[in-house]
């Protein structure tokens, strides 16, 4: 058998950067927040894999499809446009502020801003320019800026963002429900195909259709702030 060394040039730098951006070792502190999941488990809304999958469905097909992903696409589009830097920055600020306004509780808002601030610190360490936002930078906006700087194509960036969110939710569920490692892989296997459907539905959403309200998640997140024993931040 004739074995040949791989040509290092065949590997995509974009793919490697995407793996870096979506790695659990990327220090943005997403693991510190359960996004309402901890109270949902305490209230026994979520008791097993089936009820956890329902919880994920609501957030994927409402929150991600109608808010996070359309805004992430628009920020990536704005960064890639050939219009003036001032116009691109105005669009970036608009979508950043709209996303923040749609975070329905103090906890969800705090999680978005804490992760955005942490990602901004990483960007400074890596000498990646992050503009000064009119409001504090959201994680979604800084994630898009990393993807643009590292020349990660939009479709891959969106897939990576969704995967990161899903993996963080499963990681929290391992501690809270709890789930075993094999059960966690079953959840990932069950939900991963849904990400393509979310992307397909999110891409054609118009500006007027952007926005999502998840009352159950908002209630769980708000009540988590006064939950007696907690593993996760609020």
SEVEXLO-954716 format. One record per residue (C-alpha): residue in three letters; x, y, z. Coordinates in Angstrom, 2 decimals. Layout:
+------+---------+---------+---------+
: voza :      px :      py :      pz :
+------+---------+---------+---------+
:  ALA :       X :       Y :       Z :
...
+------+---------+---------+---------+
END
This chain:
+------+---------+---------+---------+
: voza :      px :      py :      pz :
+------+---------+---------+---------+
:  UNK :    0.00 :    0.00 :    0.00 :
:  UNK :    1.38 :    3.35 :   -1.03 :
:  UNK :    0.75 :    5.94 :    1.67 :
:  UNK :    1.24 :    9.61 :    0.89 :
:  UNK :    1.37 :   12.57 :    3.19 :
:  UNK :   -1.60 :   14.90 :    2.99 :
:  UNK :   -1.03 :   18.23 :    1.38 :
:  UNK :   -1.52 :   20.79 :    4.17 :
:  UNK :   -2.94 :   23.28 :    1.65 :
:  UNK :   -6.02 :   21.08 :    1.12 :
:  UNK :   -7.42 :   21.97 :    4.53 :
:  UNK :   -9.82 :   24.91 :    4.72 :
:  UNK :   -8.62 :   27.67 :    7.01 :
:  UNK :  -12.26 :   28.79 :    7.22 :
:  UNK :  -13.29 :   25.42 :    8.61 :
:  UNK :  -10.50 :   25.45 :   11.17 :
:  UNK :  -11.45 :   28.97 :   12.26 :
:  UNK :  -15.09 :   27.91 :   12.54 :
:  UNK :  -14.07 :   25.03 :   14.80 :
:  UNK :  -12.08 :   27.48 :   16.92 :
:  UNK :  -15.00 :   29.92 :   17.15 :
:  UNK :  -17.49 :   27.18 :   18.10 :
:  UNK :  -15.22 :   25.26 :   20.45 :
:  UNK :  -16.27 :   24.76 :   24.05 :
:  UNK :  -12.82 :   26.17 :   24.86 :
:  UNK :  -13.64 :   29.51 :   23.25 :
:  UNK :  -13.82 :   31.57 :   26.47 :
:  UNK :  -17.16 :   33.39 :   26.36 :
:  UNK :  -18.73 :   31.77 :   29.41 :
:  UNK :  -21.80 :   30.32 :   27.69 :
:  UNK :  -21.60 :   27.34 :   30.06 :
:  UNK :  -22.44 :   29.64 :   33.00 :
:  UNK :  -26.01 :   30.32 :   31.83 :
:  UNK :  -28.90 :   27.87 :   31.49 :
:  UNK :  -31.27 :   30.36 :   29.78 :
:  UNK :  -34.20 :   29.34 :   31.95 :
:  UNK :  -33.51 :   25.61 :   31.75 :
:  UNK :  -32.54 :   25.32 :   35.42 :
:  UNK :  -35.92 :   26.59 :   36.67 :
:  UNK :  -37.79 :   24.51 :   34.05 :
:  UNK :  -36.15 :   21.41 :   35.51 :
:  UNK :  -36.88 :   22.57 :   39.08 :
:  UNK :  -40.57 :   23.07 :   38.16 :
:  UNK :  -40.59 :   19.63 :   36.49 :
:  UNK :  -41.49 :   21.06 :   33.12 :
:  UNK :  -38.48 :   19.07 :   31.92 :
:  UNK :  -37.94 :   15.62 :   33.40 :
:  UNK :  -36.50 :   13.49 :   30.61 :
:  UNK :  -35.22 :   13.47 :   27.03 :
:  UNK :  -38.70 :   13.82 :   25.51 :
:  UNK :  -39.63 :   16.93 :   27.49 :
:  UNK :  -36.17 :   18.40 :   26.92 :
:  UNK :  -36.58 :   17.93 :   23.16 :
:  UNK :  -39.88 :   19.83 :   23.33 :
:  UNK :  -38.09 :   22.65 :   25.17 :
:  UNK :  -35.46 :   22.79 :   22.43 :
:  UNK :  -38.09 :   22.71 :   19.67 :
:  UNK :  -39.80 :   25.83 :   21.01 :
:  UNK :  -36.55 :   27.76 :   21.05 :
:  UNK :  -35.32 :   26.48 :   17.69 :
:  UNK :  -38.49 :   27.06 :   15.71 :
:  UNK :  -39.51 :   30.29 :   17.40 :
:  UNK :  -36.52 :   32.05 :   18.94 :
:  UNK :  -33.75 :   30.95 :   16.59 :
:  UNK :  -35.85 :   30.92 :   13.43 :
:  UNK :  -37.46 :   34.32 :   13.97 :
:  UNK :  -34.80 :   36.24 :   15.89 :
:  UNK :  -31.21 :   35.07 :   16.32 :
:  UNK :  -30.62 :   33.59 :   12.88 :
:  UNK :  -32.29 :   36.31 :   10.76 :
:  UNK :  -30.34 :   38.95 :   12.68 :
:  UNK :  -27.09 :   37.01 :   12.40 :
:  UNK :  -27.61 :   36.79 :    8.63 :
:  UNK :  -28.28 :   40.53 :    8.40 :
:  UNK :  -25.17 :   41.43 :   10.37 :
:  UNK :  -23.05 :   39.15 :    8.20 :
:  UNK :  -24.65 :   40.65 :    5.08 :
:  UNK :  -24.00 :   44.19 :    6.34 :
:  UNK :  -20.34 :   43.43 :    7.00 :
:  UNK :  -19.93 :   42.00 :    3.50 :
:  UNK :  -21.62 :   44.84 :    1.62 :
:  UNK :  -19.53 :   47.23 :   -0.47 :
:  UNK :  -21.35 :   50.32 :    0.81 :
:  UNK :  -19.66 :   52.92 :    3.00 :
:  UNK :  -18.23 :   51.95 :    6.35 :
:  UNK :  -20.60 :   54.41 :    8.06 :
:  UNK :  -23.68 :   52.75 :    6.55 :
:  UNK :  -22.45 :   49.28 :    7.43 :
:  UNK :  -21.84 :   50.40 :   11.00 :
:  UNK :  -25.34 :   51.89 :   11.25 :
:  UNK :  -26.87 :   48.62 :   10.10 :
:  UNK :  -24.70 :   46.65 :   12.51 :
:  UNK :  -25.82 :   48.84 :   15.40 :
:  UNK :  -29.47 :   48.58 :   14.40 :
:  UNK :  -29.50 :   44.79 :   14.43 :
:  UNK :  -27.41 :   44.62 :   17.59 :
:  UNK :  -29.90 :   46.86 :   19.42 :
:  UNK :  -32.92 :   44.99 :   18.07 :
:  UNK :  -31.57 :   41.66 :   19.26 :
:  UNK :  -30.87 :   43.06 :   22.71 :
:  UNK :  -34.37 :   44.56 :   22.92 :
:  UNK :  -35.83 :   41.10 :   22.27 :
:  UNK :  -34.07 :   39.48 :   25.23 :
:  UNK :  -37.10 :   39.29 :   27.50 :
:  UNK :  -35.60 :   39.02 :   30.99 :
:  UNK :  -32.70 :   40.41 :   32.96 :
:  UNK :  -31.06 :   36.97 :   32.91 :
:  UNK :  -31.32 :   36.52 :   29.13 :
:  UNK :  -30.07 :   40.05 :   28.57 :
:  UNK :  -27.20 :   39.54 :   31.02 :
:  UNK :  -26.18 :   36.30 :   29.31 :
:  UNK :  -26.13 :   37.98 :   25.89 :
:  UNK :  -24.06 :   40.92 :   27.11 :
:  UNK :  -21.67 :   38.88 :   29.27 :
:  UNK :  -20.87 :   36.59 :   26.36 :
:  UNK :  -20.54 :   39.59 :   24.03 :
:  UNK :  -18.12 :   41.26 :   26.43 :
:  UNK :  -16.09 :   38.07 :   26.84 :
:  UNK :  -15.90 :   37.56 :   23.07 :
:  UNK :  -14.78 :   41.19 :   22.69 :
:  UNK :  -11.93 :   40.56 :   25.15 :
:  UNK :  -10.84 :   37.55 :   23.09 :
:  UNK :  -10.94 :   39.70 :   19.96 :
:  UNK :   -8.65 :   42.26 :   21.56 :
:  UNK :   -6.21 :   39.51 :   22.54 :
:  UNK :   -6.19 :   38.33 :   18.91 :
:  UNK :   -5.95 :   41.92 :   17.59 :
:  UNK :   -9.33 :   41.72 :   15.85 :
:  UNK :  -10.97 :   45.13 :   15.58 :
:  UNK :  -14.36 :   45.40 :   17.28 :
:  UNK :  -16.21 :   48.70 :   16.70 :
:  UNK :  -17.73 :   50.63 :   19.58 :
:  UNK :  -21.46 :   49.95 :   19.57 :
:  UNK :  -24.13 :   52.46 :   20.51 :
:  UNK :  -25.22 :   49.92 :   23.09 :
:  UNK :  -23.17 :   47.09 :   24.52 :
:  UNK :  -22.17 :   44.45 :   21.99 :
:  UNK :  -24.27 :   41.30 :   21.85 :
:  UNK :  -22.67 :   37.90 :   21.46 :
:  UNK :  -24.44 :   37.48 :   18.11 :
:  UNK :  -22.85 :   40.65 :   16.75 :
:  UNK :  -19.33 :   39.78 :   17.96 :
:  UNK :  -19.73 :   36.22 :   16.68 :
:  UNK :  -20.52 :   37.70 :   13.25 :
:  UNK :  -17.49 :   39.98 :   13.43 :
:  UNK :  -15.23 :   37.00 :   14.18 :
:  UNK :  -16.75 :   35.09 :   11.27 :
:  UNK :  -16.24 :   38.04 :    8.92 :
:  UNK :  -12.66 :   38.64 :   10.06 :
:  UNK :  -11.77 :   34.95 :    9.72 :
:  UNK :  -13.49 :   34.71 :    6.31 :
:  UNK :  -15.96 :   32.08 :    7.43 :
:  UNK :  -18.79 :   31.98 :    4.90 :
:  UNK :  -22.23 :   33.00 :    6.15 :
:  UNK :  -23.86 :   29.59 :    5.87 :
:  UNK :  -21.10 :   27.92 :    7.86 :
:  UNK :  -21.15 :   30.69 :   10.47 :
:  UNK :  -24.91 :   30.29 :   10.97 :
:  UNK :  -24.60 :   26.52 :   11.29 :
:  UNK :  -21.80 :   27.00 :   13.80 :
:  UNK :  -23.82 :   29.45 :   15.88 :
:  UNK :  -26.79 :   27.07 :   16.03 :
:  UNK :  -24.56 :   24.13 :   16.93 :
:  UNK :  -22.88 :   26.12 :   19.70 :
:  UNK :  -26.25 :   27.06 :   21.18 :
:  UNK :  -27.53 :   23.48 :   21.00 :
:  UNK :  -24.38 :   22.03 :   22.53 :
:  UNK :  -24.51 :   24.52 :   25.42 :
:  UNK :  -28.14 :   23.61 :   26.16 :
:  UNK :  -27.28 :   19.91 :   26.16 :
:  UNK :  -24.27 :   20.56 :   28.39 :
:  UNK :  -26.57 :   22.29 :   30.90 :
:  UNK :  -29.09 :   19.45 :   30.68 :
:  UNK :  -26.38 :   16.91 :   31.55 :
:  UNK :  -25.99 :   18.63 :   34.93 :
:  UNK :  -29.64 :   19.49 :   35.56 :
:  UNK :  -31.98 :   16.72 :   34.43 :
:  UNK :  -29.50 :   14.93 :   34.64 :
:  UNK :  -28.56 :   13.22 :   31.39 :
:  UNK :  -25.85 :   10.64 :   30.92 :
:  UNK :  -23.23 :   11.18 :   28.26 :
:  UNK :  -24.83 :    8.64 :   25.91 :
:  UNK :  -28.25 :   10.22 :   26.42 :
:  UNK :  -26.76 :   13.62 :   25.62 :
:  UNK :  -25.46 :   12.23 :   22.34 :
:  UNK :  -28.97 :   10.94 :   21.58 :
:  UNK :  -30.32 :   14.45 :   22.09 :
:  UNK :  -27.68 :   15.93 :   19.79 :
:  UNK :  -28.35 :   13.25 :   17.20 :
:  UNK :  -32.10 :   13.90 :   17.37 :
:  UNK :  -31.86 :   17.69 :   17.14 :
:  UNK :  -28.95 :   18.22 :   14.75 :
:  UNK :  -31.06 :   17.61 :   11.60 :
:  UNK :  -33.46 :   20.33 :   12.76 :
:  UNK :  -30.75 :   22.98 :   12.40 :
:  UNK :  -30.95 :   22.82 :    8.60 :
:  UNK :  -34.72 :   23.37 :    8.79 :
:  UNK :  -34.23 :   26.38 :   11.06 :
:  UNK :  -31.79 :   27.89 :    8.56 :
:  UNK :  -34.13 :   27.20 :    5.64 :
:  UNK :  -37.03 :   28.91 :    7.41 :
:  UNK :  -35.00 :   31.81 :    8.80 :
:  UNK :  -33.31 :   32.97 :    5.61 :
:  UNK :  -36.42 :   34.35 :    3.81 :
:  UNK :  -37.90 :   36.07 :    6.88 :
:  UNK :  -38.51 :   39.76 :    6.20 :
:  UNK :  -37.41 :   42.61 :    8.45 :
:  UNK :  -40.99 :   43.14 :    9.60 :
:  UNK :  -41.24 :   39.48 :   10.67 :
:  UNK :  -38.16 :   39.54 :   12.89 :
:  UNK :  -38.92 :   39.16 :   16.58 :
:  UNK :  -39.92 :   36.37 :   18.91 :
:  UNK :  -41.57 :   36.02 :   22.26 :
:  UNK :  -41.19 :   32.81 :   24.24 :
:  UNK :  -43.36 :   33.28 :   27.34 :
:  UNK :  -42.41 :   29.92 :   28.86 :
:  UNK :  -38.70 :   30.61 :   28.56 :
:  UNK :  -39.18 :   34.15 :   29.85 :
:  UNK :  -41.14 :   32.93 :   32.90 :
:  UNK :  -38.54 :   30.25 :   33.64 :
:  UNK :  -35.71 :   32.74 :   33.23 :
:  UNK :  -37.36 :   35.34 :   35.48 :
:  UNK :  -38.15 :   32.83 :   38.22 :
:  UNK :  -34.62 :   31.47 :   38.03 :
:  UNK :  -33.41 :   34.81 :   39.37 :
:  UNK :  -34.91 :   33.95 :   42.79 :
:  UNK :  -34.48 :   30.17 :   42.68 :
:  UNK :  -33.21 :   29.01 :   46.05 :
:  UNK :  -30.39 :   26.74 :   44.86 :
:  UNK :  -28.73 :   27.37 :   41.52 :
:  UNK :  -25.85 :   25.98 :   39.51 :
:  UNK :  -26.10 :   28.64 :   36.81 :
:  UNK :  -25.92 :   32.40 :   36.78 :
:  UNK :  -28.96 :   34.65 :   36.60 :
+------+---------+---------+---------+
END
